Amino acid sequence: MKPFLTGKRSHDAAALRTPHVHKAMVSATGAVRAPVPDGPQVEVVKQGDKVMRIVVTCSCGEKVEVECLYPGGG
């Protein structure tokens, strides 16, 4: 099966910057919580320097988890 983005044009954009994370936003597991008043919450679960999972919790309580896979299985 051909990957969806094969042959698509790319958009040149500035690299993403690492946001400033206050130590109160980091849980004991190393997850970073980004609170938004009356809105969705985003939790980034890291293992070392790699983001392993992104968890978005809607203000209605529904959760969506995005598992981050890297080439080479790591």
GROMACS elastic network, one bead per residue, 0.5 to 0.9 nm:
[ bonds ]
;  ai    aj funct       b0    kb
    1     4     6  0.89326   500
    2     5     6  0.85460   500
    2     6     6  0.70628   500
    3     6     6  0.55823   500
    4     7     6  0.85542   500
    4     8     6  0.83934   500
    5     8     6  0.53660   500
    5     9     6  0.84134   500
    6     9     6  0.88296   500
   13    16     6  0.87502   500
   14    17     6  0.88437   500
   16    19     6  0.89836   500
   18    21     6  0.86738   500
   21    24     6  0.82511   500
   21    25     6  0.66000   500
   21    26     6  0.76952   500
   21    32     6  0.76860   500
   21    33     6  0.89283   500
   21    34     6  0.86121   500
   22    25     6  0.55264   500
   22    26     6  0.73846   500
   23    26     6  0.54462   500
   23    27     6  0.85151   500
   23    32     6  0.89400   500
   24    27     6  0.76755   500
   24    33     6  0.89641   500
   25    31     6  0.82327   500
   25    32     6  0.56196   500
   25    33     6  0.52580   500
   25    34     6  0.68602   500
   25    35     6  0.83713   500
   26    29     6  0.79442   500
   26    30     6  0.58258   500
   26    31     6  0.56028   500
   26    33     6  0.64111   500
   27    30     6  0.53380   500
   27    31     6  0.53073   500
   27    32     6  0.64295   500
   27    33     6  0.76788   500
   28    31     6  0.73443   500
   29    32     6  0.89164   500
   29    45     6  0.80410   500
   29    46     6  0.86765   500
   30    44     6  0.86342   500
   30    45     6  0.66788   500
   30    46     6  0.64387   500
   30    47     6  0.78365   500
   30    48     6  0.88874   500
   31    43     6  0.63781   500
   31    44     6  0.54720   500
   31    46     6  0.62768   500
   32    42     6  0.81319   500
   32    43     6  0.54584   500
   32    44     6  0.52216   500
   32    45     6  0.67015   500
   32    46     6  0.82623   500
   33    41     6  0.71323   500
   33    42     6  0.59779   500
   33    44     6  0.67875   500
   34    41     6  0.59952   500
   34    42     6  0.54482   500
   34    43     6  0.64587   500
   34    44     6  0.85859   500
   35    38     6  0.89573   500
   35    39     6  0.80960   500
   35    40     6  0.76750   500
   35    41     6  0.53343   500
   35    42     6  0.71500   500
   35    43     6  0.88603   500
   36    39     6  0.52659   500
   36    40     6  0.62951   500
   36    41     6  0.60408   500
   36    42     6  0.85657   500
   37    40     6  0.81152   500
   37    41     6  0.87301   500
   38    59     6  0.64604   500
   39    57     6  0.88045   500
   39    58     6  0.67820   500
   39    59     6  0.51695   500
   39    60     6  0.88470   500
   40    56     6  0.66839   500
   40    57     6  0.54218   500
   40    59     6  0.50220   500
   40    60     6  0.83960   500
   40    61     6  0.87057   500
   41    55     6  0.81184   500
   41    56     6  0.57039   500
   41    57     6  0.51190   500
   41    58     6  0.65723   500
   41    59     6  0.75722   500
   42    54     6  0.70132   500
   42    55     6  0.57303   500
   42    57     6  0.64209   500
   42    58     6  0.88310   500
   43    53     6  0.82285   500
   43    54     6  0.57588   500
   43    56     6  0.63534   500
   43    57     6  0.81855   500
   44    51     6  0.66850   500
   44    52     6  0.77145   500
   44    53     6  0.60217   500
   44    55     6  0.64029   500
   44    56     6  0.87803   500
   45    50     6  0.86348   500
   45    51     6  0.59240   500
   45    52     6  0.56620   500
   45    53     6  0.51020   500
   45    54     6  0.62277   500
   45    55     6  0.78995   500
   46    49     6  0.65657   500
   46    50     6  0.54748   500
   46    52     6  0.52505   500
   46    53     6  0.70346   500
   46    54     6  0.89051   500
   47    50     6  0.54321   500
   47    51     6  0.64382   500
   47    52     6  0.63605   500
   48    51     6  0.81151   500
   50    68     6  0.88487   500
   50    74     6  0.89142   500
   51    54     6  0.75526   500
   51    67     6  0.87592   500
   51    68     6  0.66329   500
   51    69     6  0.89546   500
   52    66     6  0.85884   500
   52    67     6  0.61324   500
   52    68     6  0.50707   500
   52    69     6  0.72452   500
   53    65     6  0.68049   500
   53    66     6  0.55284   500
   53    68     6  0.54724   500
   53    69     6  0.88062   500
   54    64     6  0.82339   500
   54    65     6  0.57195   500
   54    66     6  0.50145   500
   54    67     6  0.65344   500
   54    68     6  0.76131   500
   55    63     6  0.68157   500
   55    64     6  0.57636   500
   55    66     6  0.62985   500
   55    67     6  0.86276   500
   56    62     6  0.83204   500
   56    63     6  0.56572   500
   56    64     6  0.52081   500
   56    65     6  0.63492   500
   56    66     6  0.82775   500
   57    60     6  0.79904   500
   57    61     6  0.60113   500
   57    62     6  0.57321   500
   57    64     6  0.64775   500
   57    65     6  0.86468   500
   58    61     6  0.52111   500
   58    62     6  0.52662   500
   58    63     6  0.62631   500
   58    64     6  0.82305   500
   59    62     6  0.75091   500
   69    72     6  0.89904   500
   69    73     6  0.70372   500
   69    74     6  0.74517   500
   70    73     6  0.58197   500
   70    74     6  0.56389   500
   71    74     6  0.66561   500
